[in-house]
Amino acid sequence: MAEMAGRLSERVRFEGRDEVRGTAGETGGSWRTRFECWARVEPVPRFEALTPRADTRQTARRWRILMRDGVRPTLEMRIRWKGGLLLPTAIEPDPRLPGWILLWAEDWAD
């Protein structure tokens, strides 16, 4: 496990949205930091990220994030990393490493 912990070289921040309802019933809100952690962030090669179809569209870059299990992110959160935003698309326990989480995300424009 120590050798894996040494590979967690990226600081990532998970943010959640605080929803507020106005007097006229409209909703708004702001993003607030929920937690930060060290993770390994690596791009997912295009051939892994896509299943070829007849209707091909341009896709956002996809990322695989490995982090320790503990505070669990949710799909409603967003991730700040290196000045950009990532949108989580899947979260699962790493089947090869007990106590670790694999998170899949893609670039997100705010």
Buried (B, 14 or more C-beta within 10 A) or exposed (E): EEEBEEEBEBEBBBBBBEEEEEEEEEEEEEBEEBBEBEBBBEEBEEEEBEEEEEEEEEEBEBBBBBBBEEEEBEEEBBBBBEEEBBBBBEBEEBEEBEEBBBBBBBEBEE
